[in-house]
Amino acid sequence: MLLEKTPVAGDVASIKFNNGDEIIAKISEITNDLVTVTKPLLMVLSQDPRSGQPGVQMAPFWMLGADPSSKFPINRSQIICLVKSNTDAVKGYTAQTTGLAIPSGSGLIT
């Protein structure tokens, strides 16, 4: 069985809660009792109206009136799963939270 390394401060992680919600956020700190995150976004299943293909959208999560640069402490007893997010999710999260699109592929721009 392959075990993934637990996310650390600075990682973008996906967090699944006891109530079924799933967020993606940047980890600020992890202690025995709390996972503190910044810029959390709710992961929402959606369907493309044109193609009918399923997909995922990211929506604001947690206290819509809060300062977006705030740190949000989450009690670990409310978390059922905490993992590093996959590359595509990190690209989408980065684009949503910073406005920067990360190009796919590698190489020189010509």
Z-matrix of the N, CA and C atoms (Angstrom, degrees):
N
C 1 1.442
C 2 1.525 1 108.53
N 3 1.311 2 116.39 1 130.72
C 4 1.453 3 122.62 2 -179.79
C 5 1.527 4 109.45 3 -89.55
N 6 1.325 5 116.29 4 122.81
C 7 1.450 6 120.72 5 178.11
C 8 1.514 7 109.37 6 -102.69
N 9 1.312 8 115.85 7 130.78
C 10 1.454 9 121.34 8 178.40
C 11 1.526 10 109.30 9 -82.24
N 12 1.317 11 115.52 10 147.32
C 13 1.455 12 120.70 11 175.58
C 14 1.521 13 108.93 12 -70.21
N 15 1.327 14 116.29 13 137.10
C 16 1.460 15 121.46 14 178.36
C 17 1.525 16 109.81 15 -64.41
N 18 1.328 17 117.55 16 138.62
C 19 1.469 18 119.92 17 177.47
C 20 1.536 19 111.30 18 -58.66
N 21 1.304 20 115.45 19 151.36
C 22 1.464 21 121.77 20 178.31
C 23 1.523 22 108.51 21 -124.44
N 24 1.329 23 116.11 22 171.44
C 25 1.462 24 121.18 23 179.24
C 26 1.524 25 109.62 24 -53.73
N 27 1.321 26 115.62 25 133.76
C 28 1.459 27 121.90 26 -178.86
C 29 1.517 28 113.72 27 99.41
N 30 1.342 29 117.18 28 -19.83
C 31 1.465 30 120.72 29 178.52
C 32 1.526 31 110.46 30 -77.23
N 33 1.333 32 115.93 31 151.69
C 34 1.458 33 121.38 32 168.12
C 35 1.520 34 105.25 33 -91.78
N 36 1.335 35 116.59 34 125.07
C 37 1.459 36 121.22 35 -173.80
C 38 1.521 37 111.59 36 -127.35
N 39 1.324 38 114.41 37 155.00
C 40 1.460 39 122.09 38 172.86
C 41 1.522 40 107.14 39 -103.55
N 42 1.336 41 115.46 40 132.92
C 43 1.456 42 121.32 41 -176.31
C 44 1.521 43 108.57 42 -126.45
N 45 1.337 44 115.97 43 125.55
C 46 1.465 45 122.18 44 177.06
C 47 1.523 46 107.74 45 -105.22
N 48 1.344 47 115.95 46 128.76
C 49 1.456 48 121.74 47 -177.84
C 50 1.526 49 111.73 48 -96.85
N 51 1.329 50 115.46 49 162.71
C 52 1.462 51 122.12 50 177.39
C 53 1.527 52 112.29 51 -56.36
N 54 1.340 53 117.48 52 -31.79
C 55 1.467 54 120.28 53 -177.34
C 56 1.529 55 113.31 54 -83.68
N 57 1.351 56 117.56 55 -0.44
C 58 1.458 57 121.28 56 177.70
C 59 1.516 58 114.17 57 101.27
N 60 1.322 59 118.37 58 -15.92
C 61 1.463 60 120.71 59 177.53
C 62 1.521 61 110.32 60 -65.33
N 63 1.312 62 115.39 61 149.09
C 64 1.460 63 121.11 62 175.66
C 65 1.521 64 108.09 63 -131.56
N 66 1.329 65 115.63 64 131.42
C 67 1.452 66 119.91 65 177.87
C 68 1.519 67 109.84 66 -122.43
N 69 1.311 68 114.67 67 162.84
C 70 1.448 69 122.42 68 170.11
C 71 1.524 70 104.82 69 -123.69
N 72 1.335 71 116.64 70 135.97
C 73 1.464 72 119.88 71 -175.39
C 74 1.517 73 109.30 72 -160.00
N 75 1.314 74 115.66 73 164.13
C 76 1.460 75 121.08 74 174.93
C 77 1.523 76 107.70 75 -89.40
N 78 1.331 77 116.12 76 129.05
C 79 1.457 78 121.52 77 -179.77
C 80 1.526 79 108.87 78 -76.04
N 81 1.320 80 115.42 79 128.23
C 82 1.458 81 121.09 80 176.84
C 83 1.528 82 110.66 81 -98.43
N 84 1.339 83 115.35 82 -41.66
C 85 1.465 84 120.15 83 -178.75
C 86 1.516 85 108.89 84 -161.25
N 87 1.337 86 116.39 85 147.04
C 88 1.463 87 121.77 86 174.46
C 89 1.525 88 107.52 87 -128.24
N 90 1.341 89 114.81 88 126.10
C 91 1.459 90 120.92 89 174.79
C 92 1.528 91 107.83 90 -122.92
N 93 1.324 92 116.91 91 -177.19
C 94 1.465 93 119.98 92 178.64
C 95 1.522 94 112.12 93 -63.55
N 96 1.338 95 117.35 94 -30.95
C 97 1.457 96 121.14 95 -174.81
C 98 1.518 97 114.97 96 -106.00
N 99 1.350 98 117.31 97 -26.06
C 100 1.462 99 120.97 98 -172.55
C 101 1.516 100 112.64 99 -131.76
N 102 1.329 101 114.15 100 149.50
C 103 1.461 102 121.90 101 166.26
C 104 1.521 103 104.09 102 -117.35
N 105 1.316 104 116.81 103 117.57
C 106 1.459 105 120.96 104 -179.18
C 107 1.518 106 108.68 105 -102.15
N 108 1.347 107 116.18 106 128.68
C 109 1.463 108 121.61 107 -175.58
C 110 1.518 109 110.73 108 -126.36
N 111 1.319 110 115.20 109 162.44
C 112 1.464 111 122.20 110 172.04
C 113 1.526 112 108.09 111 -125.14
N 114 1.315 113 114.82 112 153.47
C 115 1.464 114 123.88 113 177.40
C 116 1.538 115 113.61 114 48.59
N 117 1.341 116 117.56 115 53.29
C 118 1.465 117 118.98 116 179.28
C 119 1.531 118 111.54 117 -71.79
N 120 1.329 119 115.62 118 139.48
C 121 1.463 120 122.22 119 175.07
C 122 1.525 121 108.71 120 -127.22
N 123 1.319 122 116.46 121 138.11
C 124 1.455 123 122.51 122 178.28
C 125 1.525 124 109.29 123 -79.21
N 126 1.312 125 116.70 124 132.22
C 127 1.463 126 121.72 125 176.45
C 128 1.534 127 107.44 126 -88.36
N 129 1.338 128 116.28 127 123.18
C 130 1.455 129 122.02 128 -175.82
C 131 1.521 130 109.01 129 -123.95
N 132 1.337 131 116.60 130 126.99
C 133 1.467 132 119.81 131 175.00
C 134 1.517 133 108.76 132 -70.26
N 135 1.318 134 115.56 133 138.99
C 136 1.458 135 120.26 134 -178.84
C 137 1.519 136 109.22 135 -143.55
N 138 1.321 137 115.08 136 175.07
C 139 1.459 138 121.37 137 177.91
C 140 1.523 139 108.25 138 -133.72
N 141 1.325 140 116.13 139 130.07
C 142 1.460 141 120.59 140 177.95
C 143 1.525 142 108.16 141 -66.12
N 144 1.336 143 118.36 142 121.84
C 145 1.464 144 120.45 143 -176.79
C 146 1.521 145 114.04 144 -64.12
N 147 1.329 146 117.54 145 -26.53
C 148 1.468 147 120.14 146 -179.10
C 149 1.523 148 112.39 147 -84.53
N 150 1.322 149 116.48 148 -47.61
C 151 1.466 150 119.27 149 -175.02
C 152 1.520 151 112.91 150 -94.24
N 153 1.339 152 116.95 151 -20.85
C 154 1.457 153 120.06 152 -176.93
C 155 1.519 154 112.72 153 79.50
N 156 1.329 155 117.00 154 1.16
C 157 1.458 156 121.07 155 -178.81
C 158 1.525 157 110.47 156 -74.31
N 159 1.348 158 116.35 157 140.08
C 160 1.465 159 118.62 158 176.44
C 161 1.523 160 110.64 159 -72.50
N 162 1.301 161 115.44 160 155.30
C 163 1.452 162 120.46 161 178.97
C 164 1.511 163 110.39 162 -160.57
N 165 1.308 164 115.37 163 -174.37
C 166 1.457 165 121.59 164 -180.00
C 167 1.520 166 108.64 165 -127.15
N 168 1.308 167 115.58 166 135.50
C 169 1.461 168 121.21 167 173.61
C 170 1.517 169 108.12 168 -116.75
N 171 1.326 170 115.66 169 156.92
C 172 1.452 171 120.87 170 177.55
C 173 1.522 172 107.92 171 -113.86
N 174 1.329 173 115.25 172 129.36
C 175 1.460 174 121.61 173 -177.79
C 176 1.523 175 109.59 174 -124.04
N 177 1.328 176 116.79 175 156.15
C 178 1.467 177 118.42 176 176.76
C 179 1.527 178 110.27 177 -55.47
N 180 1.296 179 115.46 178 143.18
C 181 1.453 180 121.74 179 -178.80
C 182 1.508 181 108.74 180 -133.12
N 183 1.282 182 115.54 181 140.73
C 184 1.449 183 120.98 182 168.93
C 185 1.507 184 112.49 183 76.20
N 186 1.248 185 117.40 184 114.68
C 187 1.449 186 124.22 185 169.55
C 188 1.528 187 112.69 186 43.23
N 189 1.302 188 116.23 187 77.09
C 190 1.453 189 121.70 188 -174.44
C 191 1.522 190 113.35 189 -56.53
N 192 1.320 191 118.07 190 -24.45
C 193 1.455 192 120.73 191 179.59
C 194 1.519 193 113.80 192 -89.02
N 195 1.341 194 117.12 193 -0.09
C 196 1.466 195 120.45 194 -177.74
C 197 1.526 196 110.97 195 -75.12
N 198 1.318 197 115.03 196 153.43
C 199 1.462 198 121.17 197 174.75
C 200 1.529 199 108.04 198 -62.09
N 201 1.335 200 118.74 199 124.85
C 202 1.463 201 120.56 200 -176.92
C 203 1.526 202 114.08 201 -60.86
N 204 1.325 203 117.50 202 -20.54
C 205 1.463 204 119.18 203 179.48
C 206 1.529 205 111.90 204 -88.26
N 207 1.332 206 117.49 205 2.81
C 208 1.459 207 121.87 206 180.00
C 209 1.522 208 111.40 207 -64.89
N 210 1.323 209 114.77 208 156.75
C 211 1.464 210 121.31 209 171.41
C 212 1.521 211 107.09 210 -99.45
N 213 1.330 212 116.18 211 133.58
C 214 1.456 213 122.05 212 -176.34
C 215 1.527 214 109.91 213 -112.25
N 216 1.343 215 118.01 214 112.16
C 217 1.465 216 120.19 215 177.82
C 218 1.531 217 110.36 216 -80.13
N 219 1.305 218 115.99 217 134.04
C 220 1.466 219 121.94 218 178.61
C 221 1.518 220 107.24 219 -120.46
N 222 1.335 221 116.28 220 127.38
C 223 1.452 222 121.28 221 178.09
C 224 1.530 223 108.91 222 -69.08
N 225 1.319 224 117.24 223 127.57
C 226 1.467 225 120.64 224 -177.05
C 227 1.522 226 112.77 225 -61.88
N 228 1.331 227 117.58 226 -22.49
C 229 1.466 228 119.65 227 178.77
C 230 1.528 229 111.40 228 -68.02
N 231 1.333 230 118.09 229 -15.27
C 232 1.461 231 122.63 230 179.22
C 233 1.530 232 112.53 231 -92.21
N 234 1.325 233 116.96 232 -4.44
C 235 1.468 234 122.19 233 -175.35
C 236 1.522 235 109.94 234 -104.38
N 237 1.348 236 116.03 235 130.25
C 238 1.460 237 118.57 236 175.05
C 239 1.525 238 111.52 237 -102.78
N 240 1.337 239 117.33 238 -19.43
C 241 1.463 240 119.78 239 179.16
C 242 1.526 241 109.53 240 -154.33
N 243 1.336 242 115.59 241 136.53
C 244 1.465 243 122.84 242 179.13
C 245 1.528 244 106.77 243 -137.79
N 246 1.345 245 117.07 244 113.66
C 247 1.467 246 121.63 245 -177.84
C 248 1.521 247 110.53 246 -138.16
N 249 1.328 248 115.53 247 156.58
C 250 1.466 249 119.43 248 172.26
C 251 1.524 250 107.73 249 -65.45
N 252 1.323 251 116.10 250 139.39
C 253 1.463 252 120.76 251 -179.38
C 254 1.525 253 110.69 252 -76.03
N 255 1.337 254 115.74 253 151.45
C 256 1.467 255 119.85 254 178.91
C 257 1.531 256 110.39 255 -73.47
N 258 1.313 257 116.04 256 166.49
C 259 1.465 258 122.73 257 -174.58
C 260 1.519 259 112.95 258 -56.60
N 261 1.329 260 117.81 259 -45.30
C 262 1.475 261 120.48 260 -179.61
C 263 1.522 262 111.37 261 -63.99
N 264 1.335 263 116.64 262 -40.97
C 265 1.460 264 120.13 263 178.99
C 266 1.531 265 110.47 264 -64.93
N 267 1.324 266 117.09 265 -40.50
C 268 1.472 267 120.76 266 179.23
C 269 1.523 268 110.20 267 -64.20
N 270 1.331 269 117.78 268 -41.00
C 271 1.468 270 120.87 269 178.17
C 272 1.528 271 110.87 270 -61.74
N 273 1.331 272 116.99 271 -45.58
C 274 1.460 273 121.02 272 178.81
C 275 1.520 274 111.75 273 -64.22
N 276 1.326 275 116.03 274 -41.61
C 277 1.467 276 121.06 275 178.95
C 278 1.527 277 110.56 276 -63.62
N 279 1.307 278 116.82 277 -45.11
C 280 1.463 279 121.15 278 -179.85
C 281 1.520 280 110.77 279 -62.01
N 282 1.329 281 116.86 280 -43.89
C 283 1.464 282 120.65 281 178.29
C 284 1.524 283 110.85 282 -62.44
N 285 1.320 284 117.22 283 -40.78
C 286 1.468 285 121.58 284 -177.76
C 287 1.528 286 112.10 285 -70.80
N 288 1.322 287 117.49 286 -37.96
C 289 1.473 288 119.82 287 -174.11
C 290 1.521 289 113.85 288 -91.53
N 291 1.332 290 117.57 289 -20.10
C 292 1.463 291 119.38 290 -177.91
C 293 1.522 292 113.24 291 -118.89
N 294 1.333 293 116.69 292 -19.35
C 295 1.463 294 120.07 293 -175.33
C 296 1.530 295 112.05 294 84.62
N 297 1.331 296 116.69 295 0.82
C 298 1.458 297 120.80 296 179.35
C 299 1.514 298 110.91 297 -95.47
N 300 1.319 299 117.12 298 127.33
C 301 1.451 300 121.29 299 176.10
C 302 1.523 301 108.83 300 -91.73
N 303 1.317 302 116.46 301 129.81
C 304 1.459 303 121.29 302 179.04
C 305 1.520 304 107.71 303 -92.18
N 306 1.344 305 118.09 304 119.55
C 307 1.467 306 119.87 305 -178.66
C 308 1.529 307 110.42 306 -67.17
N 309 1.319 308 115.16 307 149.40
C 310 1.460 309 119.05 308 175.72
C 311 1.513 310 108.42 309 -89.23
N 312 1.312 311 115.16 310 158.42
C 313 1.458 312 120.01 311 -179.69
C 314 1.513 313 111.30 312 81.93
N 315 1.308 314 114.02 313 -177.34
C 316 1.446 315 118.57 314 179.14
C 317 1.517 316 108.50 315 -139.53
N 318 1.294 317 115.49 316 171.35
C 319 1.452 318 119.40 317 178.24
C 320 1.518 319 110.71 318 120.41
N 321 1.292 320 114.00 319 179.25
C 322 1.441 321 120.74 320 -179.31
C 323 1.517 322 110.98 321 -83.73
N 324 1.303 323 115.29 322 146.62
C 325 1.463 324 120.52 323 175.03
C 326 1.516 325 106.48 324 -87.18
N 327 1.315 326 116.51 325 126.19
C 328 1.460 327 120.19 326 -179.41
C 329 1.500 328 111.43 327 -115.05
